[in-house]
Amino acid sequence: VIDYKTQQNRLFPLLASAYAFRFVGEWLKWLYTDVTQRLQANDFSTLPEAHACTAGLKSLTTTATADGIEECRKLCGGHGYLCSSGLPELFAVYVPACTYEGDNIVLLLQVARFLMKTVSQLGYGNMPVGTTTYMGRAEQLMQCHCGVQKAEDWLNPSAILEAFEARAIRMSVACAQNLSKFTNQEEGNLFILDIGSLKLFRLRVS
């Protein structure tokens, strides 16, 4: 079945995501160790960013995993329902992770609020750290134009990363401007959900 192009088109992106999640898991281990060492030295500067990264990536990976298991079941046709496929057990075990340690929507809101706070502090001498360091180049990224001229240029990881950085800062700034128009915070939450998701895509690329 895997020889069919339509099957490959649906399955291979899931495999690619699995590799990406494996790598980001290793990065999170390093981040945890680094934050722990800083806390022992009474350095709390990276704690907000660490919370945003762990909350956001938990939301992204669990949702993608649950959706991926369901997609694999569909790819197996009627055999996907069989216990011998292993998919029913996987589904039962992993789907509850979407609400373990916090509902995914709430976690994305926390990520987005962190981004909005970071945007609000730009220009006041507070330089972003870690994965939000690129926001320190907000003025440059807001004005930059994509240098990609041909398809092969997208093979350069730095070109992809810059595109995501420019898109992320522009959406974050636009969201902050929209939020300033709301007097009701709950109404503003609808805007910042998309921003929280965007940061996670940028993390996966980097």
N, C-alpha and C positions, 0 to 999 in steps of 0.2 A: 504493500500500500504506500510505503514511503517513497517509492519511485515516481509517483505521480507529482507533477509540478504543482498542482493545486494544493496537495498535502504539504509539500515542502514550503510553499509560500506562507502557510499558516503555522507550521511547526518550527521552522528555523529561527524566526524572530523570538520565539519562546526560549529556544536553546541559547540564543545570543544573550537574552535577558538573564538567563540562569548564570552564565559566566560573569556578567556584569554584577549581579547580586553577590556572587562569590567573592569577587574582588573588593566590592564595597564593604563586605563583611569584614574582610581583613583590615581594611582602612579604619573601620569603626573600632576594632580592637586596639589599633594604634592610638586612635583619638581618645579612647577611654583611659589608656595608660597615661597619655600625656596630660589629660585633665586631672587625673588622680594625683599625679606628681605635682602639678601646679597648685592644687588645693592644699596639699601638705605643706607647701611653701607660702600659703595664704595668698595665692594668686588666683583671683576669680574672673579674670578677664575673658577667658574662653568658655566659661560655663554656659552663658546664654546661647552661644553658637552651637555648643555640643548638644544642648537640649533640642534646639531646632533641627539639627541634623538627625539625631536619633529618632525624634518624634516623626519627622517627615519621611525618613527612609523606612521606618516601621510601617507607616501607612501605605507607602508606595509598594513595598515588596510583598506585603500580605495581600493587598488587593490584586496585584499582578499575578501572584501565585494562585489565588483562588480562581481568578478568571482563566489562567493558563491550564489548570487542571480540568476545568469544564470544557475548554477548547480541545484538549487532548482526548477527552471522552467522545466529543463529537467526531473527531478525526478517526476514531476507531469504529465508528458506526455502531451497529447493535452490540458488538463485542465490548464496547466501552462500559456496558452495564454489568458485565460479568465480574465476579469477585476475582477471577483468575487474572484479570487485567491489572489489578492493583489500584485502579483509579477510584472505585467507591471508597476504599479505606483511606486513600490520600485525601479525598474530598472531605470526609468526615473529620479527619485529624486537623487539616490546615484551615478550613473555612472559619472556625471559631477564632483563629488568630486575628481576624479583622476587628475583633472587639476586645481581645486581650490587651491589657495595659493601656486601655483607652480607645474610644471609638475613633475610627480613622478620620472622619470628618472633623471632629474636635481637634485632633492632632494637626491636621492641615491648617486649621485656623490659627493654631499656636505658631506654626511655621510662618504663616503670612503676617501675623502680628509682629514677629521678630523682624521680618523684612521691612515692615512699615516703620518700626522704631529705628532701624538702621538708616533708612532713607531720611527720616526726620532729623537725624544727627549729622548728616553730611554737611560739610561746610562750617562746622563748629569745632574743628580741631580733633574730633573723635574719629580716628581712622578705623575702618572695618578690619576685622581679622579673619583668619582662616578662609573658609569657602566664600566669604563675602568680601574678600580683599579687593576683588575687581570693582566693587562699588566705589572705591576710592578714586577710580578713573571715570567717574560718572560723566563729567563734562566731555571727556574725549569720546566715550562710548556713545553718548547721545548724539554726537555729530558724525561718527565714523560711517563709512560706506563699505559694503562687502567687497573685498578685493578678488573674489572668485570670478574667473573669466571663462573657465572651461570645466567640464565635468571632473577631469583628473585633479583639479585643485581641491576638491572635497576630500581627497585622500590625505591631505595635510591636517593632522589633528588640531593644530593651532588655529587654522581657519574656521573649523567647526566650533571650537571653544570660544573664539572671539564673537562668532555669530550668536551663540547662546548667551554670552555675557551682555552683548548689546541689546538683545531682545529682552533679557531678564531685567536689566536696569531701566529700560524704557517702559516696560509693563509695570514695574514697581513704582516708578515715579508717577505714571498715569493713574495707578490705583490710589496712591497717596493723595493725589489731587482730587479724585472722585470722592474719596472718603471724607475729605475736608468739607464736602457739601452736605453731608448727612448729619442730622442731629440725633438720629436713632442708630445706635451701634449695631443692632440686629439686622437692620437693612443693609448696612455697610458690609456685613459678614459675607453676603452673596458675592461681592466683588473680590474679596481677598482670598476666597477659596482657590480660584484659578491661579493666583500669584503663588500660593503655597505649593501647588503642584509644579509650577514652572521651575522653582528652585531645585526641585528634586531631579528634573531632567538635566539641568545644568550640572548637578553633582555627578550624575551617571556618566556624562561625557568626559568630565575632568578626571 
